[in-house]
Each structure stands twice: as C-alpha cells, then as structure tokens.
Amino acid sequence: MMTRTVAFATLGLAALSLALVAMTAGGQDMMRGVDLTSPAMVSAEMTRPEVEAMLAKASPKQPADFTGKRLSGLDLSGLDLSNTVLRAARLNKTILRDARLDGAILDQAWLLDADLTGASLKGANLFASQMARARLDGANLSGARIAADLTGASLVGASIADANLGADMRNQSMGLMRAVLRSAKLERLNARNADLSRVDLEFAVLRGADLSGASLKNAQLGGADLTGAIVIDADFDGADLVSAKLIAPNGLDRAKNFDKAKNRERLIKE
C-alpha cells in the first residue's frame, strides 16, 4: 500500500511538472487551467517542525530538497532556507518574513500572496515562479535570477541590485521568459545595475526608485510612474514609455539612449 501511495504521489508530481512545462511553453501563463482553490494549492503536507528537522539534516553538499512539496499557509518566518531546493513547491500564502533564502532554487515554485517581507533571496533562482501579489517589502534579491510573474507584488524599499530579470533572447524555446512586474509597487526600489531588459513594468509604481546603471532595453514601461526616479546611466534603448510618468527624474541628462526610447512624445512630464 505504501509503495502504491508513493507511486501515485510521484505520478502526480510528474503530471504537475509536465503541465507547468506545457503552460510555460506558451509564455508565463502557468495559472491557466490550474484550480487555485484545490488542496494541492492551498494546503500543507508538512508542519514547521518537520521543515526544521529537514533543514537540520541538510549539509552544503546535500541541501534540503522540498521539490514539489505542499507548504502553503505555513509560518516559516525567520528560517534559514539558504541553498534549499524548492522547485515546483507550493508556498501560496506562506509566511516567510525575515527568512533567508540566499541561493535557494525556487524555479516553478508557487508563491501567490506569500509574505517575504524583509527576506533575503540573494543569488536565488526564480525561473517561471508564480508570485502574483507577493509581499517583498524590504527584501534583498540582489544578484538573483528572476524570471517570475510578480504581477501586483509589493517590493517597496526592496533591492534587486545586480539582479537579472531580463529575457535571454538566446534561450527562449519556452516562450518569452522574463520578469513580469505589471502594476507592482516598487517605490524606493534599489535596482542599481539590474538587467530589466524586456521586463514588463506596465503601470508599475517606481516613485523614487534607483535605476542607476540599469538596463531598460526594450522594457515595457507603459503607464509606469517614474516620478523622482534616479536614472543616471540607465539604458532606455527601445523602452516603451507610452503614458509613463517621468516627473522630476534624477539624472535624465546622464541616461543612456533616451533618444532611442519609444513614445517619448507621449510621456507625462508634469
């Protein structure tokens, strides 16, 4: 009976992984056809003490592996999950305040409405992760690889310095994979030297954000609010600025390729 249960669980995870890959192939709309109210998406199969026990047994050579685990709704705040494998894990509405996820693998993970306030995700991998409405205020994602859907997420005062959120056009066999920050709250975001090329920032609020040295090549900034943003050495080559608010920017005269941005005549400057 135990063998049969494990076999069914393995088949279930394999089916989910195939479904994720199939949906990713059409872009980043992984939620299409997924029942977000099902037990697989809202329940937890482990307790916090069980998670802590797995972490205690982990080592640098054998990090804790939570691939495909259902951890939704748990309070995992303050835990050190550095270098853990959370590939395709379900962490919807999970509380990860002040947790450490440095170097963690969160590819294809589900973090809808998750609370990562003050968390550290330095150098983490977030490929095809679903993070709509996640809270990452004050979080540190510096140096991370982020090709996640962060629609409506909050990253107020967070850092994505030196992070790669852009689309790698040499490797797009699965569709256009890049960060999506549509309608995200990005006030005072530290995005110094971040790769934001082709990133979807439509209607994002970037008031007071530091975009110094960031690549905004071909980024979608339609309707975005860049009031007071620092844009020294930011590269606007091909960026779409239709209806974007560029009021009192800092260092616009030192921005790169601003003359090559699209729809500059449709900017809101006052």
Buried (B, 14 or more C-beta within 10 A) or exposed (E): EEEEEEEEEEEEBEEBBEBBEEBBEEBBBBBEEBEEEEEBBBBBBBEBEBBBEBBEEBEEEEBBBBBBBBBBBBEBBEBBBBBBBBBBBBBBBBBBBBBBBBBBBBBBBBBBBBBBBBBBBBBBBBBBBBBBBBBBBBBBBBBBBBBBBBBBBBBBBBBBBBBBBBBBEEEEEBBBBBBBBBBBBBBBBBBBBBBBBBBBBBBBBBBBBBBBBBBBBBBBBBBBBBBBBBBBBBBBBBBBBBBBBBBEBBBBEEBBBBEEBBBBEEBBEE
